[in-house]
Amino acid sequence: MLVLGFESSCDETGVALVRVPEQGAPQLLAQALHSQISMHQAYGGVVPELASRDHIRRVLPLTREVLAQADVDLAELDVVAYTQGPGLAGALLVGAGVAVALASALDKPTLGIHHLEGHLLSPFLSADAPEFPFVALLVSGGHTQLMRVTEVGQYEILGETIDDAAGEAFDKSAKLLGLPYPGGPHLSRLAQSGNAAAFDLPRPLLHSGKPDFSFAGLKTAVLTQVKRLGEAPTEQQKADLAAATQEAIVEVLVKKSLLALKLTGLKRLVVAGGVGANSLLREQLNTACAKRGVRVHYPELSLCTDNGAMIAMAAAMRLQRGMAVLQSGPDAGGFEVRPRWPLGSI
């Protein structure tokens, strides 16, 4: 069985092809991805209307590229999967519309996939794939959650952010420091030359005893420090504040992850989402988990951001387990997207 997957929830257009064997793990045959970062940089953030228009321009050329890479014809496809939500409504409509139109033309079924489930299952595409059950740290620009993952479709939220996500804390702090969009990677690079001990920043909810997060107070503390530095801080001062900010975010993520592991008694941790590419986070999680006999799994760096491979993979894993609710026949031309879609509801 061949599954073509579309991802268009925000500012990346992703298309991928996955083969679902009768036995064994699904295999990624080809993928293509276009990032809109350069387009949105002038605005300091994602402009939803521009994002939607760019998805329209990119999705068909990327689809042709993926099919050519895999040497597969359209007629050979069995299922067309797409991100149904959550995300930007207009952006989601592009991927969903193309997926449903293509499937209708080919008389093939479609499958809507939850964006966060795609992230959760993306480490199964890596060489060091995890095994169920595990604790998952889903950490990105829009989401910061800890979950117990028992199997595909069985997700129990252990804790989540009550305000800003970790990725937002990175990006907003970077903007306060005058760094370009997207701020998180720029802040992490600047932090490499900084002294994290130069600033004393808060770690909200660190000792609450619950695996919940809060990063809004940290962002406010960074703003306070920026104001104290005045209009012309030195590059070293900016690097020190970047390092302190990154250290505070990473410490909270690591300690909350360890708390979730302790509460569940599990010995396997999966990290997914864009912030999962942060080198300091990986270093500190690896060290802390090694001391406790916990295995840590990450997606490949290229799969930390939004991508079509994770959508096709999630669809493939659902198909293997007989959990896919496929749309086909006369009603397949109708579809809906879910800009707000709690993971616990699937």
Disulfide bonds with the S-S distance in Angstrom:
none
